[in-house]
Amino acid sequence: MEAVNPDFIAWCASSGLDLSADQIERFSQFEEALYISNEVKNLTRVPKEIAWRRHFVDSLLFHDLIAVGSTVLDLGTGPGFPAWPLACARPDLMVTALDSNGKMLDFLRSQPLPNLEIVQTRIEDWKVREHFDVVTGRAFAPFAIQMEVSSAPCRGGGLVIPMRSAQDEDAIASLRTGKISLKLKEIVRRELEGEEVIRVFPIYEKTAKTMKKFPRRWDEIKRKPLDILLPPKFVEPATDFED
């Protein structure tokens, strides 16, 4: 078995994650199993030689934004990102990985962790509401759609922290989230070193219970996503300009 990339271990140490020998071994096993399964199941398009960065580091870039002992929901987890790396590197967390794709979750079930729960369903059909401290997801849908389905499972006072890219900056700035009981607190930007990309983590606080009508049925969400349902308020154009 190949050892996990030493640069990943060094990155974890520099980011406040002191992995034990057992944790490092688990990451190695996961990586090896992922690419063995990938030969027949098409689980990822990321080459193995950069999986430590594109899958593991990418999943952990925002770990410090999650409080100790939190319950975390990962929407659209696929084969387990960011759910599995978060659960492995942060055993203090209780992580739930949700997806509707059985093929992806079959792989994830083969890599169990004591603090990782796997749920196969569509999030808009799930009945769990007002429960998790943190709801996240790695850009599994257009931004407005991800935000609508993220609100209900988050508890009052909890956080929704979608994992987005710099291309979503305008959508983050313009989306009205008051109707889904979310208030934007801040936007954290992190560089994924070696990839020359910026990851964007808008942090939303859950301010009240989500109205029962949200999330809507998938056909409604897709036909009229939140950014169309609740367009940005009109802003008077500026009259003074600086060169």
C-alpha positions in Angstrom: 0.0 0.0 0.0 1.3 3.4 -0.9 1.6 5.9 1.9 -0.5 9.1 1.7 1.4 12.0 0.2 3.8 13.5 2.8 2.8 17.0 1.6 -0.7 16.3 2.8 0.6 15.4 6.2 2.7 18.5 6.3 -0.3 20.6 5.2 -2.5 19.1 8.0 0.2 19.9 10.6 0.4 23.5 9.4 -3.4 23.8 9.5 -3.8 22.7 13.1 -4.6 19.0 12.3 -2.1 16.7 14.1 -3.0 13.4 12.5 -2.2 10.2 14.4 -0.6 7.2 12.7 -4.0 5.5 12.6 -5.6 8.5 10.9 -2.8 8.7 8.3 -3.3 5.0 7.6 -7.0 5.5 7.2 -6.4 8.2 4.6 -4.0 5.9 2.7 -6.5 3.1 2.7 -9.3 5.4 1.5 -7.2 6.8 -1.3 -6.2 3.3 -2.5 -9.7 1.9 -2.3 -11.1 5.0 -4.1 -8.9 4.4 -7.1 -9.3 0.7 -7.2 -13.1 1.2 -7.3 -12.7 4.1 -9.7 -11.5 1.7 -12.4 -14.9 0.1 -12.7 -17.3 2.6 -11.0 -16.2 6.1 -12.3 -16.2 7.7 -8.9 -13.8 10.6 -9.6 -12.0 12.3 -12.5 -9.2 13.6 -10.4 -5.9 11.9 -11.1 -4.6 9.8 -8.2 -1.3 11.8 -7.9 -3.2 15.0 -6.9 -6.0 13.4 -5.0 -4.4 14.4 -1.7 -4.8 18.0 -2.7 -7.9 18.1 -4.8 -9.9 15.8 -2.5 -8.3 15.7 1.0 -6.9 19.2 1.4 -9.9 20.7 -0.5 -12.3 19.0 1.9 -10.4 20.3 5.0 -9.7 23.9 3.9 -12.5 25.2 6.1 -12.2 22.7 9.1 -11.3 25.6 11.4 -14.6 27.3 10.7 -16.4 24.3 12.4 -16.6 24.4 16.2 -15.4 21.4 18.3 -18.1 18.8 18.8 -20.4 20.0 16.0 -22.8 17.9 14.1 -22.2 18.4 10.4 -24.3 17.6 7.3 -22.6 17.2 3.9 -25.0 17.5 1.0 -24.2 15.8 -2.3 -21.3 14.0 -0.8 -20.6 11.7 -3.8 -17.9 9.3 -2.7 -17.4 11.2 0.5 -16.1 14.7 0.0 -15.9 16.6 2.3 -17.6 14.3 4.7 -15.1 11.5 5.0 -11.9 13.6 5.3 -13.7 15.9 7.9 -14.8 12.8 9.9 -11.4 11.2 9.7 -9.3 14.3 10.5 -11.8 15.6 13.1 -13.0 12.7 15.3 -14.7 15.3 17.6 -17.3 15.9 14.8 -20.4 13.8 14.0 -20.7 13.9 10.2 -23.7 12.9 8.1 -23.0 12.3 4.4 -26.0 12.6 2.2 -26.5 11.7 -1.5 -29.0 10.0 -3.7 -26.4 8.2 -5.8 -26.2 4.6 -4.6 -23.0 3.8 -6.5 -21.2 6.6 -4.8 -22.5 5.7 -1.4 -21.8 2.0 -1.8 -18.1 3.0 -2.0 -18.4 5.3 1.0 -20.0 2.5 3.0 -16.9 0.4 2.4 -14.9 3.0 4.3 -16.7 3.3 7.7 -15.8 5.6 10.5 -17.3 5.7 13.9 -18.4 9.3 13.6 -19.7 9.1 10.0 -23.3 8.4 9.1 -24.4 7.7 5.5 -27.9 8.6 4.3 -29.2 7.8 0.8 -32.0 10.2 -0.2 -32.7 13.5 -2.0 -32.3 16.4 0.4 -35.6 18.0 -0.6 -37.4 14.8 0.3 -35.6 14.3 3.7 -37.7 15.0 6.7 -34.9 16.0 9.1 -35.2 19.6 10.0 -33.6 22.1 12.5 -31.0 19.6 13.5 -27.4 20.2 12.4 -24.9 22.7 13.8 -23.2 23.0 10.3 -24.6 22.3 6.8 -22.1 22.2 3.9 -21.6 20.7 0.5 -19.0 21.0 -2.2 -20.8 23.0 -5.0 -23.2 20.1 -5.6 -25.8 22.4 -7.2 -26.1 26.0 -8.5 -25.6 28.4 -5.6 -29.2 29.5 -5.1 -30.4 25.8 -5.2 -27.8 24.7 -2.7 -28.8 27.5 -0.3 -32.5 26.6 -0.5 -32.0 23.0 0.4 -29.4 23.7 3.0 -31.5 25.9 5.3 -34.1 23.4 6.7 -31.7 20.8 8.1 -29.7 23.5 9.9 -30.7 24.3 13.5 -31.4 27.7 14.8 -28.1 29.5 15.5 -26.3 27.0 13.4 -24.3 27.7 10.3 -24.6 27.0 6.6 -21.1 27.0 5.0 -21.3 26.1 1.3 -18.1 25.3 -0.5 -18.0 27.5 -3.6 -15.6 29.0 -6.1 -14.7 32.6 -7.0 -17.2 32.3 -9.9 -20.0 32.4 -7.3 -19.0 35.8 -5.8 -21.7 37.7 -7.6 -24.4 35.2 -6.7 -23.3 35.3 -3.1 -23.5 39.1 -3.0 -26.9 39.3 -4.6 -28.9 36.3 -3.3 -31.6 37.3 -0.7 -31.6 34.6 2.0 -33.9 36.2 4.6 -36.9 34.2 3.4 -35.0 31.0 4.1 -33.9 32.3 7.6 -30.2 32.7 6.7 -28.1 35.8 7.3 -24.7 36.2 5.7 -22.1 36.8 8.5 -18.8 36.8 6.5 -17.1 35.4 3.5 -13.9 33.4 3.9 -11.6 32.9 1.0 -8.9 30.2 1.0 -6.3 29.4 -1.7 -6.0 25.7 -2.7 -2.2 25.7 -3.0 -0.8 24.2 -6.2 -4.1 24.5 -8.0 -4.1 28.3 -8.4 -7.8 28.5 -7.4 -9.6 30.3 -4.6 -12.2 28.5 -2.6 -15.0 30.7 -1.2 -16.8 29.9 2.0 -19.7 32.2 2.7 -20.8 31.7 6.3 -24.6 32.0 7.0 -26.2 32.0 10.4 -29.6 30.3 10.8 -31.7 33.1 12.4 -35.1 31.3 12.8 -36.9 28.1 11.8 -37.2 27.6 8.0 -40.7 28.1 6.7 -42.3 24.7 6.0 -42.6 25.5 2.3 -38.8 25.4 1.9 -37.3 23.5 0.4 -39.8 23.2 -2.4 -40.2 20.2 -4.7 -37.2 19.7 -7.0 -39.2 20.5 -10.1 -40.2 23.9 -8.6 -36.7 24.7 -7.4 -35.2 23.9 -10.8 -37.9 25.8 -12.7 -37.6 28.9 -10.4 -34.5 28.9 -8.2 -34.3 31.2 -5.3 -32.4 33.9 -7.1 -35.3 34.2 -9.6 -38.0 33.7 -7.0 -36.5 36.4 -4.8 -34.7 38.8 -7.2 -32.2 41.3 -5.7 -33.7 44.6 -4.6 -33.3 47.5 -7.0 -30.3 49.7 -6.2 -30.0 53.3 -7.5 -27.1 53.6 -9.9 -24.1 55.6 -8.6 -23.8 59.2 -10.0 -20.2 59.9 -9.0 -17.4 58.0 -10.6 -13.7 57.9 -9.9 -11.1 57.3 -12.6 
